[in-house]
Amino acid sequence: MLKAVHVVKISTLERDAADQLTAVLRKVPFLESARLQHESPPGGSCAYFTLAVRSRSINRRLVCEVKSSGQPRIAREACLTLRDHVRSNARDYPVFIAPYIGPAAAAVCDQYQVGYFDLAGNCRLVFDQVFIQRDGFPNPSVEKRDLRSLYSPKAERILRVLVTVAKRSWRMQDLADEAGVSLGQVANVKKLLSDREWIEADAGGIRLRSSAVLPILKEWAGNYRMERSAARDYYSLKPIPQMETEMAEASRQLPARCALTGLSGAVRLAPAVRYQRITAYFLGDLPAFADLLELSPVSSGANITLLEPYDEGVFYGSREVERVPVASPIQLYLDLVQIKGRGEEAASAIVEEVITPAWR
């Protein structure tokens, strides 16, 4: 039975990592001992320890580098450092450790033939007769700070530009101008996207990787809340198609900004489901707009919902379809995913028929 021997004082993060890694190895019946050691970190300061693992036929040293984040970029940097460090000793086995390692970072470790282990319980350790793989454990401490930064209203403006304008490279200042945000905001979002390896640099600046479009939409949708936009419900006796046309004309007359979203917007780009209610973003004099269209405010039975947007970014990439403004495919996707059933079906159609083809 594996016996753990602790001989050094290490940080709390390293201690947790070492204890949990030892607990997993303890379940391997033919391993006898694991001796925790600490040496000068390879190539600079970082959380670093080794675990000498022994049995009758195994004499291995697990060289472990611990990082506070398991994002793909950080995993890649750690893998490169570990590979260089273990190259000189055949008995060393490299292991990357972080609080949570997602599928993308795990794939990076596999690419470099580096073992990985996270504090959520996911791991892949392959050396000698040992093969341990566990996956599917969720992140117990989602990096809320990063998510709030990446999916704040200002940051979303940058994401809308990157995802909407397919395959274009952006200079930092050009991207800031296009999104209507500060250069500092762009720099912050760039770092967060770089950590996820969702952007790449070329001679023209930075651009979103094609492979990152679907992952970013999925994570974005999981952190998006449609209710941030105040909803106002109305009823009209006029047929839905006629009402949509009149809404477009009224918004031009006032003037105001208006764009169909939800199911009413989706059918104009990728018809997939039927709908009986108009949903649209509206920015302007709402009472005047409602009076002009003779809309009746209601608390139930509405067939028109007007959303006062939490940020003007929702209008980015809007287009006119048969003279009726429709929100961008990105905005439609975010809103549709919030609607269970038919909305999710329409969101899939938008991705398959509009968003994905633009990135091929």
Stockholm file with secondary structure:
# STOCKHOLM 1.0

chainA/1-360         MLKAVHVVKISTLERDAADQLTAVLRKVPFLESARLQHESPPGGSCAYFTLAVRSRSINRRLVCEVKSSGQPRIAREACLTLRDHVRSNARDYPVFIAPYIGPAAAAVCDQYQVGYFDLAGNCRLVFDQVFIQRDGFPNPSVEKRDLRSLYSPKAERILRVLVTVAKRSWRMQDLADEAGVSLGQVANVKKLLSDREWIEADAGGIRLRSSAVLPILKEWAGNYRMERSAARDYYSLKPIPQMETEMAEASRQLPARCALTGLSGAVRLAPAVRYQRITAYFLGDLPAFADLLELSPVSSGANITLLEPYDEGVFYGSREVERVPVASPIQLYLDLVQIKGRGEEAASAIVEEVITPAWR
#=GR chainA/1-360 SS CCEEEECSCCCHHHHHHHHHHHHHHTTSTTCCEEEEECCCCTTSCCEEEEEEEECSSCEEEEEEEECSCCCHHHHHHHHHHHHHHHTTCTTEEEEEEESCCCHHHHHHHHHTTCEEEETTSCEEEEETTEEEEECCCCCTTCCHHHHHHHTSHHHHHHHHHHHHSTTCCBCHHHHHHHHTCCHHHHHHHHHHHHHTTCEEEETTEEEECGGGHHHHHHHHHHTCCGGGSEEEEEECSSCHHHHHHHHHHHHHHTTCEEEECHHHHHHHHSCCSCCSCEEEEEESCHHHHHHHHTCEECSSSCSEEEEECSSGGGGTTCEEETTEEECCHHHHHHHHHTSTTHHHHHHHHHIIIIIHHHTC
#=GC SS_cons         CCEEEECSCCCHHHHHHHHHHHHHHTTSTTCCEEEEECCCCTTSCCEEEEEEEECSSCEEEEEEEECSCCCHHHHHHHHHHHHHHHTTCTTEEEEEEESCCCHHHHHHHHHTTCEEEETTSCEEEEETTEEEEECCCCCTTCCHHHHHHHTSHHHHHHHHHHHHSTTCCBCHHHHHHHHTCCHHHHHHHHHHHHHTTCEEEETTEEEECGGGHHHHHHHHHHTCCGGGSEEEEEECSSCHHHHHHHHHHHHHHTTCEEEECHHHHHHHHSCCSCCSCEEEEEESCHHHHHHHHTCEECSSSCSEEEEECSSGGGGTTCEEETTEEECCHHHHHHHHHTSTTHHHHHHHHHIIIIIHHHTC
//
